[in-house]
């Protein structure tokens, strides 16, 4: 078993592929830690992965931020 850190900051288009990878790695017996914006905590943890917040507390869906 390996300890693996997955890191993604951006939108759901960045997060979803990493979630799929993390879930599969966990199924194969690895210890997976997912690091990202607090905004994605619920999504990551609902997929059974450990989560650690990194980066600014911002909402990647905020139109002003995206602009």
mmJSON file of the N, C-alpha and C atoms, coordinates in Angstrom:
{"data_MODEL":{"atom_site":{
"group_PDB":["ATOM","ATOM","ATOM","ATOM","ATOM","ATOM","ATOM","ATOM","ATOM","ATOM","ATOM","ATOM","ATOM","ATOM","ATOM","ATOM","ATOM","ATOM","ATOM","ATOM","ATOM","ATOM","ATOM","ATOM","ATOM","ATOM","ATOM","ATOM","ATOM","ATOM","ATOM","ATOM","ATOM","ATOM","ATOM","ATOM","ATOM","ATOM","ATOM","ATOM","ATOM","ATOM","ATOM","ATOM","ATOM","ATOM","ATOM","ATOM","ATOM","ATOM","ATOM","ATOM","ATOM","ATOM","ATOM","ATOM","ATOM","ATOM","ATOM","ATOM","ATOM","ATOM","ATOM","ATOM","ATOM","ATOM","ATOM","ATOM","ATOM","ATOM","ATOM","ATOM","ATOM","ATOM","ATOM","ATOM","ATOM","ATOM","ATOM","ATOM","ATOM","ATOM","ATOM","ATOM","ATOM","ATOM","ATOM","ATOM","ATOM","ATOM","ATOM","ATOM","ATOM","ATOM","ATOM","ATOM","ATOM","ATOM","ATOM","ATOM","ATOM","ATOM","ATOM","ATOM","ATOM","ATOM","ATOM","ATOM","ATOM","ATOM","ATOM","ATOM","ATOM","ATOM","ATOM","ATOM","ATOM","ATOM","ATOM","ATOM","ATOM","ATOM","ATOM","ATOM","ATOM","ATOM","ATOM","ATOM","ATOM","ATOM","ATOM","ATOM","ATOM","ATOM","ATOM","ATOM","ATOM","ATOM","ATOM","ATOM","ATOM","ATOM","ATOM","ATOM","ATOM","ATOM","ATOM","ATOM","ATOM","ATOM","ATOM","ATOM","ATOM","ATOM","ATOM","ATOM","ATOM","ATOM","ATOM","ATOM","ATOM","ATOM","ATOM","ATOM","ATOM","ATOM","ATOM","ATOM","ATOM","ATOM","ATOM","ATOM","ATOM","ATOM","ATOM","ATOM","ATOM","ATOM","ATOM","ATOM","ATOM","ATOM","ATOM","ATOM","ATOM","ATOM","ATOM","ATOM","ATOM","ATOM","ATOM","ATOM","ATOM","ATOM","ATOM","ATOM","ATOM","ATOM","ATOM","ATOM","ATOM"],
"id":[1,2,3,4,5,6,7,8,9,10,11,12,13,14,15,16,17,18,19,20,21,22,23,24,25,26,27,28,29,30,31,32,33,34,35,36,37,38,39,40,41,42,43,44,45,46,47,48,49,50,51,52,53,54,55,56,57,58,59,60,61,62,63,64,65,66,67,68,69,70,71,72,73,74,75,76,77,78,79,80,81,82,83,84,85,86,87,88,89,90,91,92,93,94,95,96,97,98,99,100,101,102,103,104,105,106,107,108,109,110,111,112,113,114,115,116,117,118,119,120,121,122,123,124,125,126,127,128,129,130,131,132,133,134,135,136,137,138,139,140,141,142,143,144,145,146,147,148,149,150,151,152,153,154,155,156,157,158,159,160,161,162,163,164,165,166,167,168,169,170,171,172,173,174,175,176,177,178,179,180,181,182,183,184,185,186,187,188,189,190,191,192,193,194,195,196,197,198,199,200,201],
"type_symbol":["N","C","C","N","C","C","N","C","C","N","C","C","N","C","C","N","C","C","N","C","C","N","C","C","N","C","C","N","C","C","N","C","C","N","C","C","N","C","C","N","C","C","N","C","C","N","C","C","N","C","C","N","C","C","N","C","C","N","C","C","N","C","C","N","C","C","N","C","C","N","C","C","N","C","C","N","C","C","N","C","C","N","C","C","N","C","C","N","C","C","N","C","C","N","C","C","N","C","C","N","C","C","N","C","C","N","C","C","N","C","C","N","C","C","N","C","C","N","C","C","N","C","C","N","C","C","N","C","C","N","C","C","N","C","C","N","C","C","N","C","C","N","C","C","N","C","C","N","C","C","N","C","C","N","C","C","N","C","C","N","C","C","N","C","C","N","C","C","N","C","C","N","C","C","N","C","C","N","C","C","N","C","C","N","C","C","N","C","C","N","C","C","N","C","C","N","C","C","N","C","C"],
"label_atom_id":["N","CA","C","N","CA","C","N","CA","C","N","CA","C","N","CA","C","N","CA","C","N","CA","C","N","CA","C","N","CA","C","N","CA","C","N","CA","C","N","CA","C","N","CA","C","N","CA","C","N","CA","C","N","CA","C","N","CA","C","N","CA","C","N","CA","C","N","CA","C","N","CA","C","N","CA","C","N","CA","C","N","CA","C","N","CA","C","N","CA","C","N","CA","C","N","CA","C","N","CA","C","N","CA","C","N","CA","C","N","CA","C","N","CA","C","N","CA","C","N","CA","C","N","CA","C","N","CA","C","N","CA","C","N","CA","C","N","CA","C","N","CA","C","N","CA","C","N","CA","C","N","CA","C","N","CA","C","N","CA","C","N","CA","C","N","CA","C","N","CA","C","N","CA","C","N","CA","C","N","CA","C","N","CA","C","N","CA","C","N","CA","C","N","CA","C","N","CA","C","N","CA","C","N","CA","C","N","CA","C","N","CA","C","N","CA","C","N","CA","C","N","CA","C","N","CA","C","N","CA","C","N","CA","C"],
"label_alt_id":[null,null,null,null,null,null,null,null,null,null,null,null,null,null,null,null,null,null,null,null,null,null,null,null,null,null,null,null,null,null,null,null,null,null,null,null,null,null,null,null,null,null,null,null,null,null,null,null,null,null,null,null,null,null,null,null,null,null,null,null,null,null,null,null,null,null,null,null,null,null,null,null,null,null,null,null,null,null,null,null,null,null,null,null,null,null,null,null,null,null,null,null,null,null,null,null,null,null,null,null,null,null,null,null,null,null,null,null,null,null,null,null,null,null,null,null,null,null,null,null,null,null,null,null,null,null,null,null,null,null,null,null,null,null,null,null,null,null,null,null,null,null,null,null,null,null,null,null,null,null,null,null,null,null,null,null,null,null,null,null,null,null,null,null,null,null,null,null,null,null,null,null,null,null,null,null,null,null,null,null,null,null,null,null,null,null,null,null,null,null,null,null,null,null,null,null,null,null,null,null,null],
"label_comp_id":["UNK","UNK","UNK","UNK","UNK","UNK","UNK","UNK","UNK","UNK","UNK","UNK","UNK","UNK","UNK","UNK","UNK","UNK","UNK","UNK","UNK","UNK","UNK","UNK","UNK","UNK","UNK","UNK","UNK","UNK","UNK","UNK","UNK","UNK","UNK","UNK","UNK","UNK","UNK","UNK","UNK","UNK","UNK","UNK","UNK","UNK","UNK","UNK","UNK","UNK","UNK","UNK","UNK","UNK","UNK","UNK","UNK","UNK","UNK","UNK","UNK","UNK","UNK","UNK","UNK","UNK","UNK","UNK","UNK","UNK","UNK","UNK","UNK","UNK","UNK","UNK","UNK","UNK","UNK","UNK","UNK","UNK","UNK","UNK","UNK","UNK","UNK","UNK","UNK","UNK","UNK","UNK","UNK","UNK","UNK","UNK","UNK","UNK","UNK","UNK","UNK","UNK","UNK","UNK","UNK","UNK","UNK","UNK","UNK","UNK","UNK","UNK","UNK","UNK","UNK","UNK","UNK","UNK","UNK","UNK","UNK","UNK","UNK","UNK","UNK","UNK","UNK","UNK","UNK","UNK","UNK","UNK","UNK","UNK","UNK","UNK","UNK","UNK","UNK","UNK","UNK","UNK","UNK","UNK","UNK","UNK","UNK","UNK","UNK","UNK","UNK","UNK","UNK","UNK","UNK","UNK","UNK","UNK","UNK","UNK","UNK","UNK","UNK","UNK","UNK","UNK","UNK","UNK","UNK","UNK","UNK","UNK","UNK","UNK","UNK","UNK","UNK","UNK","UNK","UNK","UNK","UNK","UNK","UNK","UNK","UNK","UNK","UNK","UNK","UNK","UNK","UNK","UNK","UNK","UNK","UNK","UNK","UNK","UNK","UNK","UNK"],
"label_asym_id":["A","A","A","A","A","A","A","A","A","A","A","A","A","A","A","A","A","A","A","A","A","A","A","A","A","A","A","A","A","A","A","A","A","A","A","A","A","A","A","A","A","A","A","A","A","A","A","A","A","A","A","A","A","A","A","A","A","A","A","A","A","A","A","A","A","A","A","A","A","A","A","A","A","A","A","A","A","A","A","A","A","A","A","A","A","A","A","A","A","A","A","A","A","A","A","A","A","A","A","A","A","A","A","A","A","A","A","A","A","A","A","A","A","A","A","A","A","A","A","A","A","A","A","A","A","A","A","A","A","A","A","A","A","A","A","A","A","A","A","A","A","A","A","A","A","A","A","A","A","A","A","A","A","A","A","A","A","A","A","A","A","A","A","A","A","A","A","A","A","A","A","A","A","A","A","A","A","A","A","A","A","A","A","A","A","A","A","A","A","A","A","A","A","A","A","A","A","A","A","A","A"],
"label_entity_id":["1","1","1","1","1","1","1","1","1","1","1","1","1","1","1","1","1","1","1","1","1","1","1","1","1","1","1","1","1","1","1","1","1","1","1","1","1","1","1","1","1","1","1","1","1","1","1","1","1","1","1","1","1","1","1","1","1","1","1","1","1","1","1","1","1","1","1","1","1","1","1","1","1","1","1","1","1","1","1","1","1","1","1","1","1","1","1","1","1","1","1","1","1","1","1","1","1","1","1","1","1","1","1","1","1","1","1","1","1","1","1","1","1","1","1","1","1","1","1","1","1","1","1","1","1","1","1","1","1","1","1","1","1","1","1","1","1","1","1","1","1","1","1","1","1","1","1","1","1","1","1","1","1","1","1","1","1","1","1","1","1","1","1","1","1","1","1","1","1","1","1","1","1","1","1","1","1","1","1","1","1","1","1","1","1","1","1","1","1","1","1","1","1","1","1","1","1","1","1","1","1"],
"label_seq_id":[1,1,1,2,2,2,3,3,3,4,4,4,5,5,5,6,6,6,7,7,7,8,8,8,9,9,9,10,10,10,11,11,11,12,12,12,13,13,13,14,14,14,15,15,15,16,16,16,17,17,17,18,18,18,19,19,19,20,20,20,21,21,21,22,22,22,23,23,23,24,24,24,25,25,25,26,26,26,27,27,27,28,28,28,29,29,29,30,30,30,31,31,31,32,32,32,33,33,33,34,34,34,35,35,35,36,36,36,37,37,37,38,38,38,39,39,39,40,40,40,41,41,41,42,42,42,43,43,43,44,44,44,45,45,45,46,46,46,47,47,47,48,48,48,49,49,49,50,50,50,51,51,51,52,52,52,53,53,53,54,54,54,55,55,55,56,56,56,57,57,57,58,58,58,59,59,59,60,60,60,61,61,61,62,62,62,63,63,63,64,64,64,65,65,65,66,66,66,67,67,67],
"pdbx_PDB_ins_code":[null,null,null,null,null,null,null,null,null,null,null,null,null,null,null,null,null,null,null,null,null,null,null,null,null,null,null,null,null,null,null,null,null,null,null,null,null,null,null,null,null,null,null,null,null,null,null,null,null,null,null,null,null,null,null,null,null,null,null,null,null,null,null,null,null,null,null,null,null,null,null,null,null,null,null,null,null,null,null,null,null,null,null,null,null,null,null,null,null,null,null,null,null,null,null,null,null,null,null,null,null,null,null,null,null,null,null,null,null,null,null,null,null,null,null,null,null,null,null,null,null,null,null,null,null,null,null,null,null,null,null,null,null,null,null,null,null,null,null,null,null,null,null,null,null,null,null,null,null,null,null,null,null,null,null,null,null,null,null,null,null,null,null,null,null,null,null,null,null,null,null,null,null,null,null,null,null,null,null,null,null,null,null,null,null,null,null,null,null,null,null,null,null,null,null,null,null,null,null,null,null],
"Cartn_x":[0.839,0.0,0.883,0.526,1.242,0.388,1.023,0.335,0.439,-0.707,-0.757,-1.5,-0.937,-1.591,-2.002,-3.285,-3.797,-4.153,-3.76,-3.987,-4.63,-5.721,-6.396,-7.043,-6.796,-7.464,-7.976,-9.224,-9.822,-11.318,-11.872,-13.311,-13.592,-14.869,-15.23,-14.572,-14.27,-13.579,-12.178,-11.598,-10.291,-10.444,-11.497,-11.697,-12.194,-13.168,-13.759,-12.762,-11.859,-10.901,-10.02,-9.635,-8.8,-9.585,-10.885,-11.722,-11.806,-12.004,-12.054,-10.776,-9.664,-8.366,-8.23,-8.613,-8.509,-9.362,-10.591,-11.492,-10.915,-10.397,-9.821,-8.571,-7.734,-6.543,-6.927,-7.953,-8.413,-8.949,-9.716,-10.235,-9.098,-7.951,-6.798,-5.943,-6.432,-5.77,-4.815,-4.742,-3.831,-4.479,-3.642,-4.084,-4.053,-5.224,-5.318,-5.735,-4.983,-5.323,-5.546,-6.684,-7.029,-6.918,-6.127,-5.99,-6.584,-7.373,-8.031,-8.639,-9.433,-10.15,-11.242,-11.525,-12.574,-13.907,-14.134,-15.365,-15.649,-14.615,-14.781,-14.774,-14.669,-14.568,-15.706,-16.932,-18.08,-18.039,-17.696,-17.63,-16.56,-15.403,-14.296,-14.638,-15.085,-15.381,-16.564,-17.537,-18.67,-18.244,-17.064,-16.507,-15.56,-15.552,-14.793,-13.317,-12.908,-11.495,-11.247,-10.064,-9.662,-9.397,-9.649,-9.537,-8.716,-7.908,-7.161,-7.28,-7.69,-7.857,-6.503,-6.359,-5.196,-5.688,-4.871,-5.213,-6.169,-6.558,-7.46,-8.876,-9.649,-11.059,-11.839,-11.894,-12.61,-13.561,-14.562,-15.548,-15.234,-14.794,-14.435,-15.633,-16.837,-18.026,-18.459,-17.744,-18.044,-17.753,-18.791,-18.596,-17.539,-17.46,-16.46,-15.047,-14.88,-13.573,-13.2,-14.148,-13.902,-13.52,-14.195,-13.911,-12.494],
"Cartn_y":[-1.18,0.0,1.243,2.191,3.462,4.576,5.624,6.853,7.804,8.275,9.094,10.387,11.507,12.805,13.249,13.542,14.104,15.558,16.427,17.857,18.447,19.176,19.83,21.116,22.192,23.472,23.957,24.337,24.822,24.659,24.084,23.867,22.372,22.011,20.597,19.825,20.504,19.846,19.4,20.04,19.639,18.597,18.741,17.893,16.495,16.396,15.092,14.031,14.337,13.284,12.814,13.744,13.376,12.55,12.86,12.054,10.616,10.457,9.104,8.342,9.0,8.384,8.024,8.961,8.72,7.561,7.49,6.396,5.052,4.994,3.736,3.351,4.315,4.021,3.486,4.098,3.628,2.2,1.901,0.537,-0.475,-0.037,-0.928,-0.992,-0.354,-0.49,0.623,1.689,2.779,3.784,4.472,5.535,6.832,7.422,8.586,9.819,10.891,12.198,13.139,13.811,14.752,16.154,17.006,18.387,19.313,20.288,21.213,22.366,23.177,24.278,23.731,24.451,24.053,23.822,24.552,24.443,22.999,22.191,20.832,19.753,20.145,19.17,18.145,18.592,17.678,16.679,17.16,16.295,15.209,15.614,14.666,13.65,14.135,13.236,12.319,12.789,11.933,10.779,10.897,9.814,8.932,9.131,8.255,8.567,9.762,10.133,11.115,11.04,12.03,13.35,14.449,15.775,16.685,17.532,18.587,19.857,20.931,22.205,22.85,23.379,24.177,25.363,26.377,27.519,28.482,29.503,30.519,29.971,30.544,30.176,30.941,30.388,31.036,30.041,30.57,29.747,29.76,28.653,28.622,28.791,28.821,29.052,30.519,31.361,32.79,33.437,33.997,34.568,35.672,36.458,37.545,36.977,35.913,35.262,34.606,33.96,33.286,34.302,35.431,36.477,36.993],
"Cartn_z":[0.0,0.0,0.0,-0.826,-0.92,-0.34,0.149,0.533,-0.647,-1.126,-2.337,-2.045,-2.484,-2.377,-3.777,-3.933,-5.181,-4.913,-5.823,-5.62,-6.864,-6.656,-7.78,-7.286,-7.985,-7.731,-9.072,-9.102,-10.338,-10.278,-11.32,-11.388,-11.303,-11.397,-11.35,-12.493,-13.587,-14.695,-14.324,-13.327,-12.811,-11.705,-10.916,-9.747,-10.12,-11.019,-11.343,-11.804,-12.721,-13.127,-11.967,-11.117,-9.973,-8.965,-8.813,-7.924,-8.412,-9.718,-10.283,-10.022,-10.206,-9.947,-8.468,-7.598,-6.16,-5.692,-6.186,-5.806,-6.251,-7.452,-7.948,-7.157,-6.844,-6.046,-4.666,-4.065,-2.753,-2.859,-3.905,-4.114,-4.199,-4.713,-4.864,-3.599,-2.522,-1.231,-0.836,-1.616,-1.295,-0.344,0.41,1.309,0.51,0.241,-0.639,0.157,-0.008,0.543,-0.634,-0.651,-1.723,-1.151,-1.793,-1.348,-2.392,-1.89,-2.807,-2.013,-2.699,-2.071,-1.149,-0.075,0.868,0.152,-0.904,-1.697,-2.139,-2.305,-2.813,-1.728,-0.464,0.633,0.591,0.538,0.583,-0.57,-1.756,-2.941,-2.757,-2.271,-2.086,-0.997,0.149,1.26,0.957,0.162,-0.189,-1.104,-1.686,-2.506,-1.701,-0.385,0.503,0.629,0.213,0.286,1.423,1.992,2.995,2.287,2.994,2.396,3.292,2.663,3.366,2.541,3.199,2.511,2.225,1.027,0.646,-0.174,-0.272,-1.108,-0.43,-1.144,-0.584,-0.468,0.439,0.557,-0.495,-1.681,-2.77,-3.406,-4.087,-4.771,-6.263,-6.832,-8.247,-9.178,-8.62,-9.428,-9.416,-8.695,-8.617,-9.979,-10.636,-11.978,-12.004,-10.958,-10.918,-10.866,-10.085,-9.997,-11.323,-11.95,-13.217,-14.298,-14.296,-15.261,-15.088],
"occupancy":[1.0,1.0,1.0,1.0,1.0,1.0,1.0,1.0,1.0,1.0,1.0,1.0,1.0,1.0,1.0,1.0,1.0,1.0,1.0,1.0,1.0,1.0,1.0,1.0,1.0,1.0,1.0,1.0,1.0,1.0,1.0,1.0,1.0,1.0,1.0,1.0,1.0,1.0,1.0,1.0,1.0,1.0,1.0,1.0,1.0,1.0,1.0,1.0,1.0,1.0,1.0,1.0,1.0,1.0,1.0,1.0,1.0,1.0,1.0,1.0,1.0,1.0,1.0,1.0,1.0,1.0,1.0,1.0,1.0,1.0,1.0,1.0,1.0,1.0,1.0,1.0,1.0,1.0,1.0,1.0,1.0,1.0,1.0,1.0,1.0,1.0,1.0,1.0,1.0,1.0,1.0,1.0,1.0,1.0,1.0,1.0,1.0,1.0,1.0,1.0,1.0,1.0,1.0,1.0,1.0,1.0,1.0,1.0,1.0,1.0,1.0,1.0,1.0,1.0,1.0,1.0,1.0,1.0,1.0,1.0,1.0,1.0,1.0,1.0,1.0,1.0,1.0,1.0,1.0,1.0,1.0,1.0,1.0,1.0,1.0,1.0,1.0,1.0,1.0,1.0,1.0,1.0,1.0,1.0,1.0,1.0,1.0,1.0,1.0,1.0,1.0,1.0,1.0,1.0,1.0,1.0,1.0,1.0,1.0,1.0,1.0,1.0,1.0,1.0,1.0,1.0,1.0,1.0,1.0,1.0,1.0,1.0,1.0,1.0,1.0,1.0,1.0,1.0,1.0,1.0,1.0,1.0,1.0,1.0,1.0,1.0,1.0,1.0,1.0,1.0,1.0,1.0,1.0,1.0,1.0,1.0,1.0,1.0,1.0,1.0,1.0],
"B_iso_or_equiv":[0.0,0.0,0.0,0.0,0.0,0.0,0.0,0.0,0.0,0.0,0.0,0.0,0.0,0.0,0.0,0.0,0.0,0.0,0.0,0.0,0.0,0.0,0.0,0.0,0.0,0.0,0.0,0.0,0.0,0.0,0.0,0.0,0.0,0.0,0.0,0.0,0.0,0.0,0.0,0.0,0.0,0.0,0.0,0.0,0.0,0.0,0.0,0.0,0.0,0.0,0.0,0.0,0.0,0.0,0.0,0.0,0.0,0.0,0.0,0.0,0.0,0.0,0.0,0.0,0.0,0.0,0.0,0.0,0.0,0.0,0.0,0.0,0.0,0.0,0.0,0.0,0.0,0.0,0.0,0.0,0.0,0.0,0.0,0.0,0.0,0.0,0.0,0.0,0.0,0.0,0.0,0.0,0.0,0.0,0.0,0.0,0.0,0.0,0.0,0.0,0.0,0.0,0.0,0.0,0.0,0.0,0.0,0.0,0.0,0.0,0.0,0.0,0.0,0.0,0.0,0.0,0.0,0.0,0.0,0.0,0.0,0.0,0.0,0.0,0.0,0.0,0.0,0.0,0.0,0.0,0.0,0.0,0.0,0.0,0.0,0.0,0.0,0.0,0.0,0.0,0.0,0.0,0.0,0.0,0.0,0.0,0.0,0.0,0.0,0.0,0.0,0.0,0.0,0.0,0.0,0.0,0.0,0.0,0.0,0.0,0.0,0.0,0.0,0.0,0.0,0.0,0.0,0.0,0.0,0.0,0.0,0.0,0.0,0.0,0.0,0.0,0.0,0.0,0.0,0.0,0.0,0.0,0.0,0.0,0.0,0.0,0.0,0.0,0.0,0.0,0.0,0.0,0.0,0.0,0.0,0.0,0.0,0.0,0.0,0.0,0.0],
"pdbx_formal_charge":[null,null,null,null,null,null,null,null,null,null,null,null,null,null,null,null,null,null,null,null,null,null,null,null,null,null,null,null,null,null,null,null,null,null,null,null,null,null,null,null,null,null,null,null,null,null,null,null,null,null,null,null,null,null,null,null,null,null,null,null,null,null,null,null,null,null,null,null,null,null,null,null,null,null,null,null,null,null,null,null,null,null,null,null,null,null,null,null,null,null,null,null,null,null,null,null,null,null,null,null,null,null,null,null,null,null,null,null,null,null,null,null,null,null,null,null,null,null,null,null,null,null,null,null,null,null,null,null,null,null,null,null,null,null,null,null,null,null,null,null,null,null,null,null,null,null,null,null,null,null,null,null,null,null,null,null,null,null,null,null,null,null,null,null,null,null,null,null,null,null,null,null,null,null,null,null,null,null,null,null,null,null,null,null,null,null,null,null,null,null,null,null,null,null,null,null,null,null,null,null,null],
"auth_seq_id":[1,1,1,2,2,2,3,3,3,4,4,4,5,5,5,6,6,6,7,7,7,8,8,8,9,9,9,10,10,10,11,11,11,12,12,12,13,13,13,14,14,14,15,15,15,16,16,16,17,17,17,18,18,18,19,19,19,20,20,20,21,21,21,22,22,22,23,23,23,24,24,24,25,25,25,26,26,26,27,27,27,28,28,28,29,29,29,30,30,30,31,31,31,32,32,32,33,33,33,34,34,34,35,35,35,36,36,36,37,37,37,38,38,38,39,39,39,40,40,40,41,41,41,42,42,42,43,43,43,44,44,44,45,45,45,46,46,46,47,47,47,48,48,48,49,49,49,50,50,50,51,51,51,52,52,52,53,53,53,54,54,54,55,55,55,56,56,56,57,57,57,58,58,58,59,59,59,60,60,60,61,61,61,62,62,62,63,63,63,64,64,64,65,65,65,66,66,66,67,67,67],
"auth_comp_id":["UNK","UNK","UNK","UNK","UNK","UNK","UNK","UNK","UNK","UNK","UNK","UNK","UNK","UNK","UNK","UNK","UNK","UNK","UNK","UNK","UNK","UNK","UNK","UNK","UNK","UNK","UNK","UNK","UNK","UNK","UNK","UNK","UNK","UNK","UNK","UNK","UNK","UNK","UNK","UNK","UNK","UNK","UNK","UNK","UNK","UNK","UNK","UNK","UNK","UNK","UNK","UNK","UNK","UNK","UNK","UNK","UNK","UNK","UNK","UNK","UNK","UNK","UNK","UNK","UNK","UNK","UNK","UNK","UNK","UNK","UNK","UNK","UNK","UNK","UNK","UNK","UNK","UNK","UNK","UNK","UNK","UNK","UNK","UNK","UNK","UNK","UNK","UNK","UNK","UNK","UNK","UNK","UNK","UNK","UNK","UNK","UNK","UNK","UNK","UNK","UNK","UNK","UNK","UNK","UNK","UNK","UNK","UNK","UNK","UNK","UNK","UNK","UNK","UNK","UNK","UNK","UNK","UNK","UNK","UNK","UNK","UNK","UNK","UNK","UNK","UNK","UNK","UNK","UNK","UNK","UNK","UNK","UNK","UNK","UNK","UNK","UNK","UNK","UNK","UNK","UNK","UNK","UNK","UNK","UNK","UNK","UNK","UNK","UNK","UNK","UNK","UNK","UNK","UNK","UNK","UNK","UNK","UNK","UNK","UNK","UNK","UNK","UNK","UNK","UNK","UNK","UNK","UNK","UNK","UNK","UNK","UNK","UNK","UNK","UNK","UNK","UNK","UNK","UNK","UNK","UNK","UNK","UNK","UNK","UNK","UNK","UNK","UNK","UNK","UNK","UNK","UNK","UNK","UNK","UNK","UNK","UNK","UNK","UNK","UNK","UNK"],
"auth_asym_id":["A","A","A","A","A","A","A","A","A","A","A","A","A","A","A","A","A","A","A","A","A","A","A","A","A","A","A","A","A","A","A","A","A","A","A","A","A","A","A","A","A","A","A","A","A","A","A","A","A","A","A","A","A","A","A","A","A","A","A","A","A","A","A","A","A","A","A","A","A","A","A","A","A","A","A","A","A","A","A","A","A","A","A","A","A","A","A","A","A","A","A","A","A","A","A","A","A","A","A","A","A","A","A","A","A","A","A","A","A","A","A","A","A","A","A","A","A","A","A","A","A","A","A","A","A","A","A","A","A","A","A","A","A","A","A","A","A","A","A","A","A","A","A","A","A","A","A","A","A","A","A","A","A","A","A","A","A","A","A","A","A","A","A","A","A","A","A","A","A","A","A","A","A","A","A","A","A","A","A","A","A","A","A","A","A","A","A","A","A","A","A","A","A","A","A","A","A","A","A","A","A"],
"auth_atom_id":["N","CA","C","N","CA","C","N","CA","C","N","CA","C","N","CA","C","N","CA","C","N","CA","C","N","CA","C","N","CA","C","N","CA","C","N","CA","C","N","CA","C","N","CA","C","N","CA","C","N","CA","C","N","CA","C","N","CA","C","N","CA","C","N","CA","C","N","CA","C","N","CA","C","N","CA","C","N","CA","C","N","CA","C","N","CA","C","N","CA","C","N","CA","C","N","CA","C","N","CA","C","N","CA","C","N","CA","C","N","CA","C","N","CA","C","N","CA","C","N","CA","C","N","CA","C","N","CA","C","N","CA","C","N","CA","C","N","CA","C","N","CA","C","N","CA","C","N","CA","C","N","CA","C","N","CA","C","N","CA","C","N","CA","C","N","CA","C","N","CA","C","N","CA","C","N","CA","C","N","CA","C","N","CA","C","N","CA","C","N","CA","C","N","CA","C","N","CA","C","N","CA","C","N","CA","C","N","CA","C","N","CA","C","N","CA","C","N","CA","C","N","CA","C","N","CA","C","N","CA","C","N","CA","C"],
"pdbx_PDB_model_num":[1,1,1,1,1,1,1,1,1,1,1,1,1,1,1,1,1,1,1,1,1,1,1,1,1,1,1,1,1,1,1,1,1,1,1,1,1,1,1,1,1,1,1,1,1,1,1,1,1,1,1,1,1,1,1,1,1,1,1,1,1,1,1,1,1,1,1,1,1,1,1,1,1,1,1,1,1,1,1,1,1,1,1,1,1,1,1,1,1,1,1,1,1,1,1,1,1,1,1,1,1,1,1,1,1,1,1,1,1,1,1,1,1,1,1,1,1,1,1,1,1,1,1,1,1,1,1,1,1,1,1,1,1,1,1,1,1,1,1,1,1,1,1,1,1,1,1,1,1,1,1,1,1,1,1,1,1,1,1,1,1,1,1,1,1,1,1,1,1,1,1,1,1,1,1,1,1,1,1,1,1,1,1,1,1,1,1,1,1,1,1,1,1,1,1,1,1,1,1,1,1]
}}}
